[in-house]
Amino acid sequence: MRFRHPDGSTVHLAYCTNVHPAETLDGVLAQLRDHCEPVRRRLGRDRLGIGLWLARDAARALTADPAALRRLRAELDTRGLEVVTLNGFPYQGFGDQHVKYRVYRPDWTEPDRLEHTTDLARLLTSLLPDDAAEGTISTLPLAWRTDFDPARPARDRHDTALDALRTLTTRLDALEDLTGRSIRVGLEPEPGCTVETTADAIGPLTALGRSAAGPARHRTGPRIGICVDTCHLATSFEEPRDALAALQRAEVPIVKSQLSAALHAEHPERADVRAALGAFAEPRFLHQTRTRTPQGALRATDDLDEALAGEGGLPTTAPWRSHFHVPLHAPPEPPLTSTLPVLKDTLALLVGGPVARTHHLEVETYTWQALPAALRPRTRGRLIDGIAAELGLARDMLTDLGLKELP
């Protein structure tokens, strides 16, 4: 969906297709037919934006076969779908029954991450609507922290990752020279990664900009910026106003924002709250959990079941938040809730002012099938209803901020 901002620019709203497992091109085409087009019809729109996730094998097949790429573009057009942004974070296997830490490999110290992101950028230049100003890709925030050893002899992994991003900026420049299409990439801070918060992103991204006289910048700003995921922001207890103000002072662009909500427990010391949280501990995805102590320190575990584990878990003297993307329109029943207020505050700061600070918004609730059994959609139709309801809520939030929905 498209919206006209009061500043005259177009803001795009999409939903991310990583909720629909697909590793191959045929799987992607089936997604468009079975889910994306029905969501568009459920919303009563002639056009719907999707944040496309292309796994490694699908991306390679499209890169190697121009006819296949033309077929994908034709399918998008036929089904009333458009793509201005890609989710380049998961590499492969995101639909597996056990993902957990595997989603962070390859990281930005490994050549496969650079090559995959380059492939995605090339593909996006061919998928963009003719009137789109630019395309964006969200990506891994360098690496998972325990895989990232800054003390590595000779040339540490931090420098290796930044070198890969410098190479990427050069390739993006060349791609724009060749195609006339501008592609930008956003590091997506995530709890547990070397870049966990927006504050963590400022150092690497400003260093990247300083070290490149030209390639790191194009006509609208740095090639590499940040993707603000509002679930991740809330899980790490970042205050939206402070976080976005710091990014603005550092001149770090917000390439895109993923609209998502985390799981919130106000009283984790209560037995009923812990029982309710336990229903969300599941074997597929990692649900990093955080609390801020009364003294202001952030305490953390890598997963929800670790937080709940007896004396080795998190302290219960303050609220907990867990990296579990809960449906925007349907927060869990008491005694739990979601961080939807953080999303609303962030969205107001991003596009509620006189100038839009980002133009690509993506609803990203990939955990529908990981929800507790009673909340999980049992049919394709119910999943379509849920995604459409999330997009409807996001649409209402945007229009309430003064944006006008476009046909």
C-alpha positions in Angstrom: 0.0 0.0 0.0 1.1 3.5 -0.7 0.5 6.7 1.3 1.1 10.4 0.5 3.0 12.1 3.3 2.3 15.8 4.1 5.8 16.5 2.7 4.7 15.2 -0.7 6.7 12.0 -0.7 5.3 8.5 -1.0 5.5 6.1 2.0 5.2 2.4 1.2 3.7 -0.2 3.5 4.3 -3.9 2.9 4.1 -7.1 4.8 7.1 -9.5 4.9 6.8 -12.9 3.2 9.2 -14.7 5.5 6.0 -15.8 7.3 5.5 -18.2 4.3 8.3 -20.7 4.1 9.7 -21.1 0.6 13.2 -21.9 -0.4 12.7 -22.2 -4.2 11.3 -20.0 -7.0 8.3 -22.3 -7.3 7.7 -21.8 -3.6 7.8 -18.1 -4.0 5.4 -18.1 -6.8 3.1 -20.3 -4.7 3.3 -17.7 -2.0 2.1 -15.0 -4.3 -0.9 -17.1 -5.4 -1.9 -18.7 -2.1 -1.3 -15.8 0.3 -0.2 -12.5 -1.0 -2.9 -12.0 -3.6 -5.6 -13.2 -1.2 -4.4 -10.7 1.4 -4.6 -7.9 -1.1 -8.2 -9.0 -2.0 -9.2 -9.3 1.6 -8.0 -5.6 2.1 -10.0 -4.6 -1.0 -6.9 -3.0 -2.6 -5.9 -3.0 -6.3 -2.2 -3.0 -5.2 -0.4 -4.4 -2.2 3.3 -4.1 -1.3 5.1 -7.2 -0.1 8.5 -7.3 1.6 9.8 -10.2 -0.4 12.1 -12.8 1.3 14.2 -14.7 -1.2 16.2 -17.6 0.2 19.6 -18.4 -1.2 18.4 -21.0 -3.7 15.6 -18.9 -5.0 17.8 -15.9 -5.4 20.5 -17.9 -7.2 17.9 -19.3 -9.6 16.6 -15.9 -10.4 20.1 -14.4 -10.8 21.1 -17.2 -13.2 17.9 -17.1 -15.3 16.7 -13.8 -16.7 13.5 -15.6 -18.0 12.7 -16.7 -14.5 13.2 -13.2 -13.2 10.8 -11.9 -15.9 8.3 -14.5 -14.9 8.4 -13.4 -11.3 8.0 -9.8 -12.2 5.0 -10.7 -14.4 3.4 -12.7 -11.6 3.8 -9.7 -9.3 2.1 -7.4 -11.8 -0.7 -9.9 -12.6 -1.5 -10.4 -9.0 -1.5 -6.7 -8.1 1.6 -6.9 -6.0 4.7 -4.7 -5.8 8.1 -5.0 -4.2 10.2 -2.0 -3.1 12.0 -3.8 -0.2 13.5 -7.2 0.4 14.2 -9.0 3.7 17.8 -10.1 3.3 18.4 -11.2 7.0 17.5 -15.0 6.8 19.8 -16.7 4.3 18.1 -20.1 4.1 16.1 -22.6 6.2 13.9 -20.0 7.8 10.9 -22.3 7.5 12.7 -25.2 9.2 11.4 -26.7 12.4 14.5 -25.6 14.3 16.0 -22.3 13.3 17.4 -20.6 16.5 21.0 -19.5 16.1 21.3 -20.7 12.5 19.5 -17.6 11.2 22.7 -15.6 11.9 24.9 -17.5 9.4 26.5 -16.6 7.2 27.5 -13.4 8.9 29.2 -10.4 7.4 32.6 -11.9 7.9 31.7 -14.7 5.4 31.8 -14.2 1.6 28.4 -15.8 1.1 26.7 -13.0 3.0 28.2 -10.4 0.6 27.4 -12.4 -2.5 23.8 -13.1 -1.4 23.2 -9.5 -0.6 24.7 -8.4 -3.9 22.4 -10.9 -5.7 19.4 -9.5 -3.9 20.3 -5.9 -4.9 20.6 -6.9 -8.5 17.3 -8.7 -8.4 15.6 -5.8 -6.7 16.5 -3.4 -9.5 14.4 -5.5 -11.9 11.5 -6.0 -9.4 11.0 -2.3 -8.5 7.9 -0.6 -9.8 8.8 1.8 -12.6 7.9 4.8 -10.5 9.6 3.7 -7.3 12.4 6.1 -6.2 14.6 3.4 -4.7 14.7 -0.1 -3.3 15.9 -1.2 0.2 17.2 -4.4 1.8 17.4 -5.2 5.5 20.2 -7.4 6.6 22.0 -9.1 9.5 23.6 -6.6 12.0 27.1 -7.9 11.3 27.1 -11.2 13.4 25.8 -13.0 16.4 27.9 -11.8 19.3 29.5 -15.2 20.2 30.6 -15.8 16.6 32.2 -12.4 16.4 35.6 -12.2 18.0 37.1 -8.7 18.0 40.4 -10.2 19.5 41.0 -12.3 16.4 44.7 -12.0 15.5 46.0 -10.0 12.5 42.7 -8.8 11.2 39.8 -8.9 13.4 36.3 -9.9 12.3 34.9 -6.4 12.8 37.2 -5.0 10.1 36.4 -8.0 7.9 32.7 -7.2 8.2 33.2 -3.5 7.5 35.4 -4.3 4.5 32.5 -6.5 3.1 30.1 -3.6 3.5 32.6 -1.2 1.8 32.7 -3.7 -1.1 28.9 -3.7 -1.1 28.7 0.1 -1.4 31.0 0.0 -4.4 28.8 -2.6 -6.0 25.6 -0.7 -5.3 27.1 2.4 -6.9 28.0 0.4 -10.0 24.6 -1.1 -10.0 23.0 2.3 -10.1 25.3 3.4 -12.8 24.3 0.4 -14.9 20.5 0.3 -14.2 19.6 3.8 -13.0 18.0 2.2 -9.9 19.2 3.1 -6.4 19.4 0.3 -3.8 20.2 0.9 -0.1 20.9 -1.6 2.7 19.9 -1.3 6.4 21.6 -3.2 9.2 18.8 -4.5 11.5 19.9 -4.3 15.2 18.8 -7.4 17.0 19.2 -8.5 20.7 22.2 -10.8 21.1 24.0 -9.6 18.0 27.2 -7.5 17.9 24.9 -4.6 16.9 22.1 -5.2 19.4 20.7 -1.6 19.6 20.4 1.5 17.4 23.2 3.0 19.6 25.4 0.0 18.7 24.9 0.7 15.0 26.1 4.3 15.1 29.8 3.5 15.5 30.1 1.0 12.6 27.9 3.0 10.3 29.7 6.3 10.8 33.1 4.6 10.5 31.9 3.1 7.2 30.8 6.6 6.0 34.1 8.2 7.1 36.3 5.6 5.4 34.7 6.0 2.0 35.0 9.3 0.2 32.4 8.5 -2.4 31.1 4.9 -2.5 29.3 4.9 0.8 27.1 7.8 -0.3 24.7 8.3 -3.2 22.6 11.3 -4.0 20.2 10.8 -1.1 22.7 9.9 1.6 24.7 6.9 2.8 24.3 3.6 0.9 24.3 1.6 4.2 22.0 2.7 7.0 19.8 1.1 9.6 16.6 -0.9 9.6 14.6 0.0 12.8 12.6 -3.1 13.9 10.2 -1.9 16.6 10.1 -5.3 18.3 13.9 -5.4 18.7 13.9 -1.7 19.8 11.3 -2.5 22.5 13.0 -5.8 23.6 16.2 -3.9 24.4 14.2 -1.3 26.3 15.3 1.5 23.9 13.3 4.7 24.2 12.1 5.5 20.6 12.6 9.3 20.9 16.2 9.0 22.3 17.1 6.3 19.8 15.9 8.1 16.7 17.4 11.4 17.9 20.8 9.8 18.3 20.6 8.4 14.8 19.7 11.8 13.5 22.6 13.5 15.3 25.0 10.9 13.8 23.4 11.3 10.4 22.6 7.6 10.2 19.8 7.2 7.7 16.8 5.0 8.6 16.6 2.9 5.4 13.4 1.1 6.4 11.5 0.2 9.5 9.9 -3.1 10.4 6.6 -2.7 12.3 6.5 -5.4 14.9 5.6 -5.9 18.6 7.4 -7.8 21.3 5.9 -9.9 24.2 5.7 -7.9 27.4 5.2 -9.2 31.0 4.7 -6.5 33.5 4.9 -8.8 36.6 7.3 -11.7 35.9 7.4 -12.5 39.6 3.9 -13.9 39.5 3.3 -17.6 38.9 0.4 -17.0 36.4 2.6 -14.6 34.4 5.4 -17.1 34.2 3.0 -19.9 33.2 1.6 -17.6 30.4 5.1 -16.8 29.2 6.0 -20.5 29.2 3.4 -21.1 26.5 5.4 -18.9 24.2 8.7 -20.8 24.7 9.0 -23.0 21.6 11.7 -24.8 19.7 11.7 -23.0 16.3 12.9 -19.4 16.8 15.2 -17.7 19.3 13.3 -15.5 21.7 15.9 -13.3 23.4 14.5 -11.9 26.6 15.5 -8.8 28.5 14.7 -6.9 31.7 15.9 -3.6 33.0 16.7 -3.7 36.7 15.6 -0.9 39.1 19.2 0.4 38.9 19.0 0.7 35.1 21.1 -2.2 34.1 20.0 -4.5 31.3 19.9 -8.2 32.1 19.5 -10.7 29.3 19.1 -14.3 28.2 19.3 -15.7 24.7 16.0 -17.5 24.9 12.7 -17.4 26.8 13.1 -20.8 28.4 16.4 -19.6 29.8 14.8 -16.6 31.3 12.2 -18.8 33.0 14.8 -21.2 34.4 14.9 -21.1 38.2 17.8 -19.4 39.8 19.7 -19.2 36.5 17.0 -17.1 34.8 16.3 -13.4 34.7 15.6 -11.4 37.9 11.9 -10.7 38.4 12.0 -7.3 40.0 11.1 -5.4 36.8 9.1 -6.1 33.6 10.3 -8.6 31.0 10.3 -8.2 27.2 10.8 -11.1 24.8 11.7 -11.1 21.1 8.6 -12.8 20.0 6.8 -11.0 17.2 3.2 -11.1 18.3 0.4 -10.1 15.9 0.0 -6.3 15.9 -3.8 -6.4 16.1 -4.1 -9.2 18.6 -1.9 -8.8 21.7 -1.9 -11.8 24.1 -4.5 -11.9 26.7 -3.8 -10.8 30.3 -1.6 -11.2 32.2 0.6 -10.6 29.2 0.5 -7.8 26.6 2.6 -6.5 23.7 4.8 -3.5 23.0 2.4 -2.0 20.5 2.7 1.4 22.2 6.4 1.4 21.4 5.6 0.7 17.7 3.1 3.6 17.7 5.5 6.0 19.3 8.3 5.0 16.9 6.0 5.3 13.9 4.9 8.8 14.9 8.5 9.8 15.1 9.3 8.3 11.8 6.5 9.6 9.6 4.3 11.7 11.9 6.4 14.9 11.6 6.7 17.4 8.8 9.3 15.3 6.9 9.2 11.5 6.6 12.4 10.0 8.0 11.9 6.7 6.1 9.7 5.7 3.2 9.7 1.9 3.5 7.6 0.3 6.3 7.2 -3.5 6.6 4.9 -5.4 8.9 7.0 -8.4 10.0 5.2 -11.0 12.0 6.9 -14.2 11.0 5.9 -16.2 14.1 2.2 -17.0 13.4 2.9 -20.7 13.3 5.1 -20.5 16.4 2.3 -19.0 18.6 0.8 -21.1 21.4 -1.6 -23.7 19.9 -4.7 -21.8 21.0 -3.6 -18.7 19.1 -2.2 -20.3 16.0 -4.2 -20.0 12.7 -5.3 -23.4 11.7 -6.2 -22.7 8.1 -4.8 -20.6 5.3 -7.9 -18.4 5.4 -7.3 -17.5 9.0 -3.7 -16.7 8.4 -4.8 -14.4 5.5 -7.3 -12.8 7.8 -4.7 -12.2 10.4 -2.2 -10.6 8.0 -4.9 -8.4 6.5 -5.9 -7.3 10.0 -2.3 -6.3 10.9 -2.0 -4.3 7.7 -5.4 -2.7 8.3 -4.2 -1.6 11.8 -0.9 -0.2 10.3 -2.9 1.6 7.6 -5.1 3.2 10.3 -2.1 4.3 12.3 -0.6 6.0 9.2 -3.8 7.8 8.3 -4.2 8.9 11.9 -0.8 10.5 11.6 -2.0 12.6 8.6 -0.9 10.4 5.7 -3.3 9.9 2.9 -3.8 6.4 1.4 -3.3 6.3 -2.3 -5.1 4.0 -4.8 
